[in-house]
Amino acid sequence: MSLSATRQAVAAAQRIVVKVGSSSLTTTEGGLDSERLAILVDTVAKRVAAGGQVVLVSSGAIAAGIAPMGLRRRPKDLATQQAAASVGQLALAHAYAESFARFDLTVGQVLLTADDVVRRSNYRNAQRTLNRLLGLGVVPVVNENDTVATTEIRFGDNDRLAALVSHLIGADALILLSDVDALYDGDPRKGGAKVIREVAGAADMAGVDAGSSGASGLGTGGMASKVAAAKVACTSGIPVLLTSSANAESALGAADVGTAFAATGNRLSARRFWLAHAAGANGRLWLDEGAVTAVVKRRRSLLAAGITAVEGAFDGGDVVELLNPTGKVVARGVVAYDAEELPTLIGRSTHDLPPEQRREVVHADDLVPLR
Protein backbone atom coordinates (compact mmCIF):
# COMPACT_ATOMS: atom_id res chain seq x y z
CA MET A 1 0.00 0.00 0.00
CA SER A 2 1.42 3.37 -1.05
CA LEU A 3 0.90 5.67 1.90
CA SER A 4 -0.53 9.13 1.39
CA ALA A 5 1.31 12.18 2.63
CA THR A 6 -1.23 12.39 5.46
CA ARG A 7 -0.52 8.85 6.63
CA GLN A 8 3.21 9.44 6.38
CA ALA A 9 2.80 12.53 8.57
CA VAL A 10 0.85 10.55 11.18
CA ALA A 11 3.42 7.74 11.15
CA ALA A 12 6.29 10.21 11.60
CA ALA A 13 4.55 12.35 14.24
CA GLN A 14 6.65 12.95 17.33
CA ARG A 15 3.88 14.30 19.58
CA ILE A 16 0.54 12.50 19.31
CA VAL A 17 -2.86 12.60 20.95
CA VAL A 18 -4.62 9.22 21.04
CA LYS A 19 -8.32 9.14 21.93
CA VAL A 20 -9.92 5.85 22.94
CA GLY A 21 -13.65 5.36 23.47
CA SER A 22 -15.56 3.63 26.26
CA SER A 23 -16.55 0.66 24.09
CA SER A 24 -12.87 -0.08 23.44
CA LEU A 25 -12.03 -0.46 27.12
CA THR A 26 -15.11 -1.69 28.95
CA THR A 27 -18.05 -4.08 28.83
CA THR A 28 -21.45 -3.72 30.45
CA GLU A 29 -21.01 -7.11 32.12
CA GLY A 30 -17.53 -6.76 33.57
CA GLY A 31 -16.60 -3.11 33.76
CA LEU A 32 -13.03 -2.50 32.64
CA ASP A 33 -11.61 -5.06 30.23
CA SER A 34 -8.05 -5.43 31.49
CA GLU A 35 -6.91 -7.31 28.40
CA ARG A 36 -8.10 -4.59 26.00
CA LEU A 37 -6.54 -1.90 28.17
CA ALA A 38 -3.24 -3.77 28.34
CA ILE A 39 -3.09 -4.12 24.56
CA LEU A 40 -3.65 -0.39 24.16
CA VAL A 41 -0.97 0.40 26.75
CA ASP A 42 1.47 -1.97 25.00
CA THR A 43 1.00 -0.03 21.78
CA VAL A 44 1.34 3.42 23.37
CA ALA A 45 4.42 2.32 25.34
CA LYS A 46 6.03 1.07 22.13
CA ARG A 47 5.55 4.48 20.53
CA VAL A 48 7.01 6.21 23.60
CA ALA A 49 9.99 3.85 23.58
CA ALA A 50 10.62 4.88 19.97
CA GLY A 51 10.98 8.49 21.10
CA GLY A 52 7.41 9.71 20.73
CA GLN A 53 5.31 11.67 23.18
CA VAL A 54 1.73 10.49 23.65
CA VAL A 55 -1.23 12.07 25.40
CA LEU A 56 -4.01 9.55 25.95
CA VAL A 57 -7.54 10.98 25.99
CA SER A 58 -9.52 8.15 27.53
CA SER A 59 -13.25 7.72 27.92
CA GLY A 60 -14.60 4.97 30.12
CA ALA A 61 -15.03 6.39 33.63
CA ILE A 62 -18.82 6.03 33.72
CA ALA A 63 -18.76 2.68 31.94
CA ALA A 64 -16.06 1.42 34.33
CA GLY A 65 -18.30 2.25 37.29
CA ILE A 66 -21.35 0.36 36.03
CA ALA A 67 -20.38 -3.15 37.15
CA PRO A 68 -18.82 -2.24 40.54
CA MET A 69 -22.00 -0.35 41.44
CA GLY A 70 -24.20 -3.28 40.46
CA LEU A 71 -25.88 -1.40 37.61
CA ARG A 72 -27.20 -3.27 34.59
CA ARG A 73 -26.65 -0.55 32.02
CA ARG A 74 -25.34 2.98 31.59
CA PRO A 75 -27.45 5.24 33.83
CA LYS A 76 -29.52 7.97 32.23
CA ASP A 77 -29.98 10.34 35.15
CA LEU A 78 -27.22 12.82 35.90
CA ALA A 79 -26.77 12.01 39.60
CA THR A 80 -26.17 8.31 38.93
CA GLN A 81 -23.87 9.10 36.03
CA GLN A 82 -21.77 11.28 38.31
CA ALA A 83 -21.73 8.57 40.97
CA ALA A 84 -20.65 5.97 38.42
CA ALA A 85 -17.94 8.33 37.18
CA SER A 86 -16.66 8.77 40.73
CA VAL A 87 -16.24 5.02 41.16
CA GLY A 88 -15.11 4.31 37.61
CA GLN A 89 -12.54 7.10 37.30
CA LEU A 90 -10.58 5.68 40.22
CA ALA A 91 -10.62 2.21 38.70
CA LEU A 92 -9.62 3.56 35.28
CA ALA A 93 -6.68 5.59 36.62
CA HIS A 94 -5.45 2.69 38.73
CA ALA A 95 -5.63 0.30 35.76
CA TYR A 96 -3.63 2.66 33.55
CA ALA A 97 -1.02 3.30 36.24
CA GLU A 98 -0.48 -0.44 36.83
CA SER A 99 -0.37 -1.27 33.14
CA PHE A 100 2.08 1.48 32.16
CA ALA A 101 4.25 0.56 35.16
CA ARG A 102 5.14 -2.64 33.28
CA PHE A 103 7.22 -0.39 31.03
CA ASP A 104 8.52 1.85 33.81
CA LEU A 105 6.28 4.66 32.59
CA THR A 106 4.57 7.05 34.97
CA VAL A 107 1.00 8.17 34.33
CA GLY A 108 -0.43 11.58 35.15
CA GLN A 109 -4.19 11.97 35.39
CA VAL A 110 -5.62 15.21 33.99
CA LEU A 111 -9.36 15.77 34.43
CA LEU A 112 -10.89 18.61 32.44
CA THR A 113 -14.30 20.25 32.19
CA ALA A 114 -15.68 22.69 29.65
CA ASP A 115 -14.48 25.60 31.78
CA ASP A 116 -10.91 24.42 31.38
CA VAL A 117 -11.03 25.01 27.63
CA VAL A 118 -13.63 27.81 27.55
CA ARG A 119 -11.99 30.07 30.11
CA ARG A 120 -8.78 31.53 28.75
CA SER A 121 -6.85 31.37 32.04
CA ASN A 122 -7.80 27.72 32.62
CA TYR A 123 -6.90 26.91 29.01
CA ARG A 124 -3.38 28.20 29.48
CA ASN A 125 -3.00 26.40 32.81
CA ALA A 126 -3.99 23.10 31.20
CA GLN A 127 -1.54 23.80 28.39
CA ARG A 128 1.35 24.37 30.81
CA THR A 129 0.53 21.26 32.84
CA LEU A 130 0.35 18.93 29.84
CA ASN A 131 3.54 20.30 28.31
CA ARG A 132 5.39 19.89 31.60
CA LEU A 133 4.17 16.31 32.05
CA LEU A 134 5.39 15.42 28.56
CA GLY A 135 8.70 17.13 29.22
CA LEU A 136 9.16 14.97 32.30
CA GLY A 137 8.50 11.76 30.35
CA VAL A 138 5.08 11.20 31.90
CA VAL A 139 2.14 9.83 29.89
CA PRO A 140 -0.83 12.16 30.56
CA VAL A 141 -4.19 10.40 30.65
CA VAL A 142 -6.89 12.98 30.00
CA ASN A 143 -10.60 12.58 30.62
CA GLU A 144 -13.58 14.81 31.14
CA ASN A 145 -14.24 15.37 34.81
CA ASP A 146 -17.53 13.47 34.68
CA THR A 147 -17.96 13.53 38.45
CA VAL A 148 -18.80 17.24 38.43
CA ALA A 149 -19.44 17.99 34.75
CA THR A 150 -22.93 18.21 33.29
CA THR A 151 -22.87 19.07 29.59
CA GLU A 152 -19.92 16.76 28.98
CA ILE A 153 -21.82 13.80 30.42
CA ARG A 154 -24.90 14.54 28.33
CA PHE A 155 -22.93 14.65 25.08
CA GLY A 156 -19.94 12.41 25.95
CA ASP A 157 -17.86 14.32 23.45
CA ASN A 158 -14.34 13.26 24.36
CA ASP A 159 -13.66 13.37 20.61
CA ARG A 160 -13.92 17.15 20.63
CA LEU A 161 -11.87 17.25 23.82
CA ALA A 162 -9.15 15.27 22.04
CA ALA A 163 -9.12 17.75 19.16
CA LEU A 164 -8.80 20.66 21.60
CA VAL A 165 -6.02 18.91 23.51
CA SER A 166 -4.22 18.25 20.20
CA HIS A 167 -3.92 21.95 19.53
CA LEU A 168 -3.33 22.71 23.19
CA ILE A 169 -0.08 20.73 23.20
CA GLY A 170 0.95 21.41 19.60
CA ALA A 171 0.43 17.79 18.55
CA ASP A 172 1.75 16.55 15.23
CA ALA A 173 -1.19 14.15 14.79
CA LEU A 174 -4.46 13.00 16.33
CA ILE A 175 -5.52 9.34 16.34
CA LEU A 176 -9.16 8.54 17.11
CA LEU A 177 -9.79 4.93 18.18
CA SER A 178 -13.33 3.55 18.43
CA ASP A 179 -15.26 0.37 17.64
CA VAL A 180 -15.45 1.11 13.89
CA ASP A 181 -12.45 0.44 11.65
CA ALA A 182 -12.90 3.46 9.35
CA LEU A 183 -15.29 6.11 8.09
CA TYR A 184 -18.01 4.81 5.76
CA ASP A 185 -20.42 6.71 3.53
CA GLY A 186 -23.30 5.13 5.45
CA ASP A 187 -24.02 2.76 8.32
CA PRO A 188 -21.73 -0.28 7.78
CA ARG A 189 -24.09 -2.44 9.87
CA LYS A 190 -26.76 -2.13 7.22
CA GLY A 191 -24.59 -3.36 4.37
CA GLY A 192 -23.67 -1.66 1.11
CA ALA A 193 -21.70 1.15 2.76
CA LYS A 194 -18.35 2.03 1.21
CA VAL A 195 -15.24 2.78 3.20
CA ILE A 196 -13.61 6.19 2.76
CA ARG A 197 -9.86 5.84 3.11
CA GLU A 198 -8.74 9.43 2.50
CA VAL A 199 -10.41 12.75 3.25
CA ALA A 200 -8.47 15.57 1.63
CA GLY A 201 -11.20 18.18 1.99
CA ALA A 202 -14.90 18.90 2.28
CA ALA A 203 -15.63 17.43 -1.16
CA ASP A 204 -14.66 13.96 0.07
CA MET A 205 -17.36 14.17 2.74
CA ALA A 206 -20.17 15.00 0.31
CA GLY A 207 -23.06 12.59 0.81
CA VAL A 208 -21.52 10.91 3.86
CA ASP A 209 -23.99 10.00 6.60
CA ALA A 210 -21.96 9.81 9.81
CA GLY A 211 -24.99 9.10 12.01
CA SER A 212 -25.42 10.59 15.45
CA SER A 213 -24.63 8.11 18.24
CA GLY A 214 -22.60 5.10 19.22
CA ALA A 215 -23.84 1.55 18.90
CA SER A 216 -22.40 -0.09 21.98
CA GLY A 217 -24.50 1.62 24.62
CA LEU A 218 -21.34 2.43 26.61
CA GLY A 219 -20.22 5.66 24.94
CA THR A 220 -22.24 8.51 23.49
CA GLY A 221 -19.93 10.19 21.00
CA GLY A 222 -20.62 8.21 17.80
CA MET A 223 -19.11 8.71 14.35
CA ALA A 224 -20.62 12.17 13.93
CA SER A 225 -18.61 13.55 16.85
CA LYS A 226 -15.44 11.93 15.52
CA VAL A 227 -15.89 13.55 12.13
CA ALA A 228 -16.56 16.89 13.81
CA ALA A 229 -13.43 16.47 15.94
CA ALA A 230 -11.39 15.57 12.86
CA LYS A 231 -12.61 18.76 11.19
CA VAL A 232 -11.54 20.89 14.17
CA ALA A 233 -8.07 19.34 14.14
CA CYS A 234 -7.58 19.34 10.37
CA THR A 235 -8.62 22.93 9.85
CA SER A 236 -6.05 23.80 12.51
CA GLY A 237 -3.21 22.05 10.71
CA ILE A 238 -3.28 18.67 12.49
CA PRO A 239 -3.68 15.44 10.46
CA VAL A 240 -6.08 12.83 11.85
CA LEU A 241 -6.31 9.05 11.61
CA LEU A 242 -9.61 7.38 12.47
CA THR A 243 -9.83 3.63 13.04
CA SER A 244 -10.81 0.95 15.56
CA SER A 245 -8.96 0.17 18.77
CA ALA A 246 -8.29 -3.29 17.33
CA ASN A 247 -6.08 -1.53 14.78
CA ALA A 248 -4.23 0.52 17.40
CA GLU A 249 -0.83 -1.06 16.73
CA SER A 250 -1.01 -0.26 13.02
CA ALA A 251 -2.48 3.17 13.70
CA LEU A 252 0.45 4.09 15.95
CA GLY A 253 2.86 2.31 13.63
CA ALA A 254 2.67 2.53 9.85
CA ALA A 255 -0.69 4.39 9.94
CA ASP A 256 -1.89 2.20 7.07
CA VAL A 257 -5.38 1.54 8.45
CA GLY A 258 -8.65 3.40 8.83
CA THR A 259 -9.45 6.81 7.39
CA ALA A 260 -6.86 9.57 7.10
CA PHE A 261 -7.98 13.21 7.27
CA ALA A 262 -5.51 15.63 5.72
CA ALA A 263 -4.60 18.87 7.46
CA THR A 264 -6.42 21.54 5.45
CA GLY A 265 -5.57 24.70 7.36
CA ASN A 266 -2.67 26.45 9.02
CA ARG A 267 -1.91 26.19 12.70
CA LEU A 268 -3.50 29.00 14.63
CA SER A 269 -1.98 30.76 17.59
CA ALA A 270 -3.27 29.48 20.91
CA ARG A 271 -5.47 32.55 21.28
CA ARG A 272 -7.01 32.29 17.81
CA PHE A 273 -7.65 28.59 18.21
CA TRP A 274 -9.29 29.24 21.55
CA LEU A 275 -11.51 31.85 19.91
CA ALA A 276 -12.44 29.58 17.00
CA HIS A 277 -13.06 26.27 18.73
CA ALA A 278 -12.77 26.35 22.51
CA ALA A 279 -14.47 29.47 23.77
CA GLY A 280 -18.21 29.46 24.39
CA ALA A 281 -20.16 32.13 22.48
CA ASN A 282 -22.57 34.28 24.51
CA GLY A 283 -24.28 36.08 21.65
CA ARG A 284 -24.62 36.67 17.92
CA LEU A 285 -24.10 39.62 15.61
CA TRP A 286 -25.76 39.59 12.17
CA LEU A 287 -23.73 41.28 9.42
CA ASP A 288 -24.50 42.69 6.00
CA GLU A 289 -22.60 41.44 2.94
CA GLY A 290 -20.10 44.31 3.04
CA ALA A 291 -19.15 43.54 6.62
CA VAL A 292 -18.82 39.82 5.85
CA THR A 293 -16.37 40.63 3.04
CA ALA A 294 -14.38 42.97 5.26
CA VAL A 295 -14.20 40.50 8.16
CA VAL A 296 -13.69 37.21 6.31
CA LYS A 297 -11.77 38.14 3.16
CA ARG A 298 -9.94 41.30 4.18
CA ARG A 299 -9.46 40.36 7.83
CA ARG A 300 -10.65 43.81 8.93
CA SER A 301 -12.25 44.82 12.22
CA LEU A 302 -16.03 44.75 12.53
CA LEU A 303 -17.61 48.21 12.73
CA ALA A 304 -21.11 49.13 13.88
CA ALA A 305 -22.10 50.15 10.36
CA GLY A 306 -21.94 46.53 9.15
CA ILE A 307 -24.17 45.06 11.86
CA THR A 308 -27.85 44.46 11.11
CA ALA A 309 -29.04 42.71 14.30
CA VAL A 310 -27.92 41.66 17.78
CA GLU A 311 -28.85 38.49 19.68
CA GLY A 312 -28.07 37.31 23.20
CA ALA A 313 -27.00 38.76 26.53
CA PHE A 314 -23.28 39.46 26.63
CA ASP A 315 -20.78 41.87 28.12
CA GLY A 316 -17.81 43.58 26.56
CA GLY A 317 -14.99 41.03 26.50
CA ASP A 318 -17.27 38.06 25.79
CA VAL A 319 -16.97 35.87 22.69
CA VAL A 320 -19.73 36.23 20.07
CA GLU A 321 -20.52 34.59 16.75
CA LEU A 322 -20.70 36.66 13.56
CA LEU A 323 -23.35 35.60 11.04
CA ASN A 324 -23.82 36.41 7.37
CA PRO A 325 -27.26 37.50 6.02
CA THR A 326 -28.34 33.85 5.56
CA GLY A 327 -27.54 32.93 9.17
CA LYS A 328 -24.28 31.07 8.61
CA VAL A 329 -21.59 31.60 11.25
CA VAL A 330 -18.60 33.07 9.40
CA ALA A 331 -16.41 34.22 12.28
CA ARG A 332 -16.05 34.49 16.05
CA GLY A 333 -14.52 37.25 18.10
CA VAL A 334 -14.30 39.18 21.34
CA VAL A 335 -16.91 41.95 21.40
CA ALA A 336 -16.00 45.38 22.79
CA TYR A 337 -19.53 46.42 23.80
CA ASP A 338 -22.25 45.14 26.11
CA ALA A 339 -25.33 43.76 24.35
CA GLU A 340 -27.55 46.62 25.51
CA GLU A 341 -25.16 49.22 24.03
CA LEU A 342 -25.25 47.96 20.46
CA PRO A 343 -28.88 48.40 19.28
CA THR A 344 -28.51 52.20 19.08
CA LEU A 345 -25.20 51.87 17.20
CA ILE A 346 -25.89 49.26 14.52
CA GLY A 347 -25.89 50.46 10.94
CA ARG A 348 -24.34 53.81 11.83
CA SER A 349 -21.10 55.18 10.44
CA THR A 350 -18.25 55.61 12.91
CA HIS A 351 -18.19 59.35 12.19
CA ASP A 352 -21.85 59.62 13.26
CA LEU A 353 -21.19 58.10 16.68
CA PRO A 354 -20.25 59.93 19.89
CA PRO A 355 -16.46 60.16 20.39
CA GLU A 356 -16.49 57.62 23.24
CA GLN A 357 -18.16 55.02 20.95
CA ARG A 358 -15.94 55.46 17.90
CA ARG A 359 -14.20 52.13 18.29
CA GLU A 360 -14.43 48.73 16.64
CA VAL A 361 -17.20 46.40 17.78
CA VAL A 362 -14.81 43.47 17.26
CA HIS A 363 -11.16 44.32 16.65
CA ALA A 364 -9.32 42.39 13.92
CA ASP A 365 -6.80 41.11 16.50
CA ASP A 366 -9.68 39.55 18.45
CA LEU A 367 -11.46 38.01 15.47
CA VAL A 368 -11.15 34.62 13.74
CA PRO A 369 -12.87 33.85 10.39
CA LEU A 370 -14.18 30.28 10.24
CA ARG A 371 -13.61 27.93 7.32
C-alpha positions as CSV (number, residue, x, y, z in Angstrom):
1,M,0.0,0.0,0.0
2,S,1.4,3.4,-1.0
3,L,0.9,5.7,1.9
4,S,-0.5,9.1,1.4
5,A,1.3,12.2,2.6
6,T,-1.2,12.4,5.5
7,R,-0.5,8.8,6.6
8,Q,3.2,9.4,6.4
9,A,2.8,12.5,8.6
10,V,0.9,10.5,11.2
11,A,3.4,7.7,11.2
12,A,6.3,10.2,11.6
13,A,4.5,12.4,14.2
14,Q,6.7,13.0,17.3
15,R,3.9,14.3,19.6
16,I,0.5,12.5,19.3
17,V,-2.9,12.6,21.0
18,V,-4.6,9.2,21.0
19,K,-8.3,9.1,21.9
20,V,-9.9,5.9,22.9
21,G,-13.7,5.4,23.5
22,S,-15.6,3.6,26.3
23,S,-16.5,0.7,24.1
24,S,-12.9,-0.1,23.4
25,L,-12.0,-0.5,27.1
26,T,-15.1,-1.7,28.9
27,T,-18.1,-4.1,28.8
28,T,-21.5,-3.7,30.5
29,E,-21.0,-7.1,32.1
30,G,-17.5,-6.8,33.6
31,G,-16.6,-3.1,33.8
32,L,-13.0,-2.5,32.6
33,D,-11.6,-5.1,30.2
34,S,-8.1,-5.4,31.5
35,E,-6.9,-7.3,28.4
36,R,-8.1,-4.6,26.0
37,L,-6.5,-1.9,28.2
38,A,-3.2,-3.8,28.3
39,I,-3.1,-4.1,24.6
40,L,-3.7,-0.4,24.2
41,V,-1.0,0.4,26.8
42,D,1.5,-2.0,25.0
43,T,1.0,0.0,21.8
44,V,1.3,3.4,23.4
45,A,4.4,2.3,25.3
46,K,6.0,1.1,22.1
47,R,5.5,4.5,20.5
48,V,7.0,6.2,23.6
49,A,10.0,3.8,23.6
50,A,10.6,4.9,20.0
51,G,11.0,8.5,21.1
52,G,7.4,9.7,20.7
53,Q,5.3,11.7,23.2
54,V,1.7,10.5,23.6
55,V,-1.2,12.1,25.4
56,L,-4.0,9.6,25.9
57,V,-7.5,11.0,26.0
58,S,-9.5,8.2,27.5
59,S,-13.2,7.7,27.9
60,G,-14.6,5.0,30.1
61,A,-15.0,6.4,33.6
62,I,-18.8,6.0,33.7
63,A,-18.8,2.7,31.9
64,A,-16.1,1.4,34.3
65,G,-18.3,2.3,37.3
66,I,-21.3,0.4,36.0
67,A,-20.4,-3.2,37.1
68,P,-18.8,-2.2,40.5
69,M,-22.0,-0.3,41.4
70,G,-24.2,-3.3,40.5
71,L,-25.9,-1.4,37.6
72,R,-27.2,-3.3,34.6
73,R,-26.6,-0.5,32.0
74,R,-25.3,3.0,31.6
75,P,-27.5,5.2,33.8
76,K,-29.5,8.0,32.2
77,D,-30.0,10.3,35.2
78,L,-27.2,12.8,35.9
79,A,-26.8,12.0,39.6
80,T,-26.2,8.3,38.9
81,Q,-23.9,9.1,36.0
82,Q,-21.8,11.3,38.3
83,A,-21.7,8.6,41.0
84,A,-20.6,6.0,38.4
85,A,-17.9,8.3,37.2
86,S,-16.7,8.8,40.7
87,V,-16.2,5.0,41.2
88,G,-15.1,4.3,37.6
89,Q,-12.5,7.1,37.3
90,L,-10.6,5.7,40.2
91,A,-10.6,2.2,38.7
92,L,-9.6,3.6,35.3
93,A,-6.7,5.6,36.6
94,H,-5.4,2.7,38.7
95,A,-5.6,0.3,35.8
96,Y,-3.6,2.7,33.5
97,A,-1.0,3.3,36.2
98,E,-0.5,-0.4,36.8
99,S,-0.4,-1.3,33.1
100,F,2.1,1.5,32.2
101,A,4.3,0.6,35.2
102,R,5.1,-2.6,33.3
103,F,7.2,-0.4,31.0
104,D,8.5,1.9,33.8
105,L,6.3,4.7,32.6
106,T,4.6,7.1,35.0
107,V,1.0,8.2,34.3
108,G,-0.4,11.6,35.2
109,Q,-4.2,12.0,35.4
110,V,-5.6,15.2,34.0
111,L,-9.4,15.8,34.4
112,L,-10.9,18.6,32.4
113,T,-14.3,20.3,32.2
114,A,-15.7,22.7,29.6
115,D,-14.5,25.6,31.8
116,D,-10.9,24.4,31.4
117,V,-11.0,25.0,27.6
118,V,-13.6,27.8,27.5
119,R,-12.0,30.1,30.1
120,R,-8.8,31.5,28.7
121,S,-6.8,31.4,32.0
122,N,-7.8,27.7,32.6
123,Y,-6.9,26.9,29.0
124,R,-3.4,28.2,29.5
125,N,-3.0,26.4,32.8
126,A,-4.0,23.1,31.2
127,Q,-1.5,23.8,28.4
128,R,1.3,24.4,30.8
129,T,0.5,21.3,32.8
130,L,0.3,18.9,29.8
131,N,3.5,20.3,28.3
132,R,5.4,19.9,31.6
133,L,4.2,16.3,32.1
134,L,5.4,15.4,28.6
135,G,8.7,17.1,29.2
136,L,9.2,15.0,32.3
137,G,8.5,11.8,30.4
138,V,5.1,11.2,31.9
139,V,2.1,9.8,29.9
140,P,-0.8,12.2,30.6
141,V,-4.2,10.4,30.6
142,V,-6.9,13.0,30.0
143,N,-10.6,12.6,30.6
144,E,-13.6,14.8,31.1
145,N,-14.2,15.4,34.8
146,D,-17.5,13.5,34.7
147,T,-18.0,13.5,38.4
148,V,-18.8,17.2,38.4
149,A,-19.4,18.0,34.8
150,T,-22.9,18.2,33.3
151,T,-22.9,19.1,29.6
152,E,-19.9,16.8,29.0
153,I,-21.8,13.8,30.4
154,R,-24.9,14.5,28.3
155,F,-22.9,14.6,25.1
156,G,-19.9,12.4,26.0
157,D,-17.9,14.3,23.5
158,N,-14.3,13.3,24.4
159,D,-13.7,13.4,20.6
160,R,-13.9,17.2,20.6
161,L,-11.9,17.3,23.8
162,A,-9.2,15.3,22.0
163,A,-9.1,17.8,19.2
164,L,-8.8,20.7,21.6
165,V,-6.0,18.9,23.5
166,S,-4.2,18.3,20.2
167,H,-3.9,22.0,19.5
168,L,-3.3,22.7,23.2
169,I,-0.1,20.7,23.2
170,G,0.9,21.4,19.6
171,A,0.4,17.8,18.6
172,D,1.7,16.6,15.2
173,A,-1.2,14.1,14.8
174,L,-4.5,13.0,16.3
175,I,-5.5,9.3,16.3
176,L,-9.2,8.5,17.1
177,L,-9.8,4.9,18.2
178,S,-13.3,3.5,18.4
179,D,-15.3,0.4,17.6
180,V,-15.5,1.1,13.9
181,D,-12.4,0.4,11.6
182,A,-12.9,3.5,9.4
183,L,-15.3,6.1,8.1
184,Y,-18.0,4.8,5.8
185,D,-20.4,6.7,3.5
186,G,-23.3,5.1,5.5
187,D,-24.0,2.8,8.3
188,P,-21.7,-0.3,7.8
189,R,-24.1,-2.4,9.9
190,K,-26.8,-2.1,7.2
191,G,-24.6,-3.4,4.4
192,G,-23.7,-1.7,1.1
193,A,-21.7,1.2,2.8
194,K,-18.4,2.0,1.2
195,V,-15.2,2.8,3.2
196,I,-13.6,6.2,2.8
197,R,-9.9,5.8,3.1
198,E,-8.7,9.4,2.5
199,V,-10.4,12.7,3.3
200,A,-8.5,15.6,1.6
201,G,-11.2,18.2,2.0
202,A,-14.9,18.9,2.3
203,A,-15.6,17.4,-1.2
204,D,-14.7,14.0,0.1
205,M,-17.4,14.2,2.7
206,A,-20.2,15.0,0.3
207,G,-23.1,12.6,0.8
208,V,-21.5,10.9,3.9
209,D,-24.0,10.0,6.6
210,A,-22.0,9.8,9.8
211,G,-25.0,9.1,12.0
212,S,-25.4,10.6,15.5
213,S,-24.6,8.1,18.2
214,G,-22.6,5.1,19.2
215,A,-23.8,1.5,18.9
216,S,-22.4,-0.1,22.0
217,G,-24.5,1.6,24.6
218,L,-21.3,2.4,26.6
219,G,-20.2,5.7,24.9
220,T,-22.2,8.5,23.5
221,G,-19.9,10.2,21.0
222,G,-20.6,8.2,17.8
223,M,-19.1,8.7,14.3
224,A,-20.6,12.2,13.9
225,S,-18.6,13.6,16.9
226,K,-15.4,11.9,15.5
227,V,-15.9,13.5,12.1
228,A,-16.6,16.9,13.8
229,A,-13.4,16.5,15.9
230,A,-11.4,15.6,12.9
231,K,-12.6,18.8,11.2
232,V,-11.5,20.9,14.2
233,A,-8.1,19.3,14.1
234,C,-7.6,19.3,10.4
235,T,-8.6,22.9,9.8
236,S,-6.0,23.8,12.5
237,G,-3.2,22.0,10.7
238,I,-3.3,18.7,12.5
239,P,-3.7,15.4,10.5
240,V,-6.1,12.8,11.8
241,L,-6.3,9.1,11.6
242,L,-9.6,7.4,12.5
243,T,-9.8,3.6,13.0
244,S,-10.8,0.9,15.6
245,S,-9.0,0.2,18.8
246,A,-8.3,-3.3,17.3
247,N,-6.1,-1.5,14.8
248,A,-4.2,0.5,17.4
249,E,-0.8,-1.1,16.7
250,S,-1.0,-0.3,13.0
251,A,-2.5,3.2,13.7
252,L,0.4,4.1,15.9
253,G,2.9,2.3,13.6
254,A,2.7,2.5,9.9
255,A,-0.7,4.4,9.9
256,D,-1.9,2.2,7.1
257,V,-5.4,1.5,8.5
258,G,-8.7,3.4,8.8
259,T,-9.4,6.8,7.4
260,A,-6.9,9.6,7.1
261,F,-8.0,13.2,7.3
262,A,-5.5,15.6,5.7
263,A,-4.6,18.9,7.5
264,T,-6.4,21.5,5.4
265,G,-5.6,24.7,7.4
266,N,-2.7,26.5,9.0
267,R,-1.9,26.2,12.7
268,L,-3.5,29.0,14.6
269,S,-2.0,30.8,17.6
270,A,-3.3,29.5,20.9
271,R,-5.5,32.5,21.3
272,R,-7.0,32.3,17.8
273,F,-7.7,28.6,18.2
274,W,-9.3,29.2,21.6
275,L,-11.5,31.9,19.9
276,A,-12.4,29.6,17.0
277,H,-13.1,26.3,18.7
278,A,-12.8,26.3,22.5
279,A,-14.5,29.5,23.8
280,G,-18.2,29.5,24.4
281,A,-20.2,32.1,22.5
282,N,-22.6,34.3,24.5
283,G,-24.3,36.1,21.6
284,R,-24.6,36.7,17.9
285,L,-24.1,39.6,15.6
286,W,-25.8,39.6,12.2
287,L,-23.7,41.3,9.4
288,D,-24.5,42.7,6.0
289,E,-22.6,41.4,2.9
290,G,-20.1,44.3,3.0
291,A,-19.2,43.5,6.6
292,V,-18.8,39.8,5.9
293,T,-16.4,40.6,3.0
294,A,-14.4,43.0,5.3
295,V,-14.2,40.5,8.2
296,V,-13.7,37.2,6.3
297,K,-11.8,38.1,3.2
298,R,-9.9,41.3,4.2
299,R,-9.5,40.4,7.8
300,R,-10.6,43.8,8.9
301,S,-12.2,44.8,12.2
302,L,-16.0,44.8,12.5
303,L,-17.6,48.2,12.7
304,A,-21.1,49.1,13.9
305,A,-22.1,50.1,10.4
306,G,-21.9,46.5,9.1
307,I,-24.2,45.1,11.9
308,T,-27.9,44.5,11.1
309,A,-29.0,42.7,14.3
310,V,-27.9,41.7,17.8
311,E,-28.8,38.5,19.7
312,G,-28.1,37.3,23.2
313,A,-27.0,38.8,26.5
314,F,-23.3,39.5,26.6
315,D,-20.8,41.9,28.1
316,G,-17.8,43.6,26.6
317,G,-15.0,41.0,26.5
318,D,-17.3,38.1,25.8
319,V,-17.0,35.9,22.7
320,V,-19.7,36.2,20.1
321,E,-20.5,34.6,16.8
322,L,-20.7,36.7,13.6
323,L,-23.3,35.6,11.0
324,N,-23.8,36.4,7.4
325,P,-27.3,37.5,6.0
326,T,-28.3,33.8,5.6
327,G,-27.5,32.9,9.2
328,K,-24.3,31.1,8.6
329,V,-21.6,31.6,11.3
330,V,-18.6,33.1,9.4
331,A,-16.4,34.2,12.3
332,R,-16.0,34.5,16.1
333,G,-14.5,37.2,18.1
334,V,-14.3,39.2,21.3
335,V,-16.9,42.0,21.4
336,A,-16.0,45.4,22.8
337,Y,-19.5,46.4,23.8
338,D,-22.2,45.1,26.1
339,A,-25.3,43.8,24.4
340,E,-27.5,46.6,25.5
341,E,-25.2,49.2,24.0
342,L,-25.3,48.0,20.5
343,P,-28.9,48.4,19.3
344,T,-28.5,52.2,19.1
345,L,-25.2,51.9,17.2
346,I,-25.9,49.3,14.5
347,G,-25.9,50.5,10.9
348,R,-24.3,53.8,11.8
349,S,-21.1,55.2,10.4
350,T,-18.3,55.6,12.9
351,H,-18.2,59.4,12.2
352,D,-21.8,59.6,13.3
353,L,-21.2,58.1,16.7
354,P,-20.3,59.9,19.9
355,P,-16.5,60.2,20.4
356,E,-16.5,57.6,23.2
357,Q,-18.2,55.0,20.9
358,R,-15.9,55.5,17.9
359,R,-14.2,52.1,18.3
360,E,-14.4,48.7,16.6
361,V,-17.2,46.4,17.8
362,V,-14.8,43.5,17.3
363,H,-11.2,44.3,16.6
364,A,-9.3,42.4,13.9
365,D,-6.8,41.1,16.5
366,D,-9.7,39.5,18.5
367,L,-11.5,38.0,15.5
368,V,-11.2,34.6,13.7
369,P,-12.9,33.8,10.4
370,L,-14.2,30.3,10.2
371,R,-13.6,27.9,7.3
